Amino acid sequence: MTVERTYLEHAKNILALGLPLAGSQLAQFAVHMTDVIMMGWYGLDELAALVLASGFWFILFILLAGFAFAVMPLVATAAGQGDATTVRRATRMAIWLSVISGVVIYPIFGFSDDILVALGQQPHIAAQARPYLAVAGIEMFPALIVAVFRSYFSALERTRVVLFAVIGAVLLNAGLNYILIFGNFGAPELGVLGSAIASLIVNICMLIVLALYAARATPENDLFRNPFKPDWAMFATVFRMGVPIGLTSLAEVGLFNAAALMMGWIGTETLAAHGIALQLSAIAFMAQIGLSQAGTIRAGNALGRGDEADLRKGALVAVGMSAIMAVVASLLFLLFPETLMGLFIAPDEPARDQVIAIGSMLMVFAAMMQFSDGGQVVALSLLRGVHDTAVPMWLATISYWIIGMPASYLFGFVLNWGGEGVWMGFVLGLTTAWLTMSYRFWVQKSHILRAG
C-alpha cells in the first residue's frame, strides 16, 4: 500500500515518533549518568571503579540485547502488514532468547575482578568493581526483558509509555542512589554496591510496569498467551537477526570499553576524565539513537506495506535531522567544555582541576565524533529497518576493530599522544563505519529504495 507524503510530513512523523524515543533514550541514559554523578561526588576511586564495572556490564548487555533490538524491525514490518500473530510470536521468542542468554552469560560475573586485572586495571579499582558486578549479573535478566518490551512498544509507535516508564526509573534510581550510596535515612553506606542494588530494583520495577501495560493496552496482540509454548521457526528468525545486531552493537561498545582500559593504563585521572567526556558524548548519542530508531520503525513499516517511495523519503529526512542534531551537540561541547566537565566532579576533589583539563581536550574530539557517530547509527538503523543485519555486522567489526582500535593504540601509545590520540582512533573508526554503511544502504540496497 502506497502512502503519499511530502518531506515536511515525513519530518513531522519522524519527530512525533523520534522525540519520545530520544527522550526515553536520554532518560534511560540519565539512570546511568545519575550513578556516575553521585559516585563522582562520593570519591574518585569509586568513580573509576563504576566506570569499569558499568562498562563491563554494558558490553555484555548490549551483546545480548540484540534479540530485543530485533523485535523492532520485525514487529514494525508485521504491524505494517496487519499481522498481530507475528507481532506476538516475535516478542515472545525474543523474551525466551533474552532469558536463555542471560543464564548462559551469568557465570562470567563471578570472575569480573580477575578479568579486569588481567586486562591491566589496578587491583584495588577492580576489587571495588566486583561487588557491583555481582549484583549486576542478576540485574541482567529484568534489564533484557525490559529492552524487549521497549522495542515492542516502540515498533507499535506507543512511545509515550516507554518515555514515562524511563522517566520514573530516573527518579527512582536517583532516590535509591541517594539512600544506598551515601547511607542516608538510616540505610548502610554501600558506595559502589549501593548503586548496583538501586539499578536492580529499578529494572524490576520497570519490567512489572511495562508487562502490565502490555497486557492492558495491546490486548489485540494477546502477548502473554501460551508464554511457555515453543515457536522454533520464529525462535530461529529472531536468533538470526538478533545475533548480528548484538555483535554489531558489541563491536562499537567494545571499542569504547577497550579505550577505557587504555585510559586506565595512563592513570586514574585520565580514566575519570575519559568517563565523564564519554558520558557527555553519550547524552548527545542517545538523542541520535532515538532518531535512528524512528528511522528503523518507519523503514520497517514502509517495507511491510511495500511502499518504496515512502521508505526513501523517510530515510532522507532521518539523515538530515541527524546532521542538525550533530551540529548542535558539537557546538555545545566546543563552547562549554569546562562547565560540562565540572558538573561531574565534587568541588573539593583534589584532582578536580587536572581531570577537567584532561577532559576539556577530549571534548574537542567528542565534538568531532558527533557527525560520524550520528551518521553511522542512522545508516545502521535504516539497514535494520529493511532487515539487513549480517553485512552491517561485518562493516562495523572492520571499522571499529581493524581500523579504529589499532589507530587508537597507535596514536595514543606508539606516537605518545595520550588520551587525545585514543579518541582520534574513535573518530577514524566511526567515520569509516558511517561511510561504508551509508554506501550499503543508498547504493547496494538501491533495489529496495528504487522509488516508483
Summary of the structure (lengths in Angstrom):
residues: 452
radius of gyration: 21.3
end to end distance: 12.1
largest distance: 67.3
contacts: 1737
relative contact order: 0.13
helix: 86%
strand: 0%
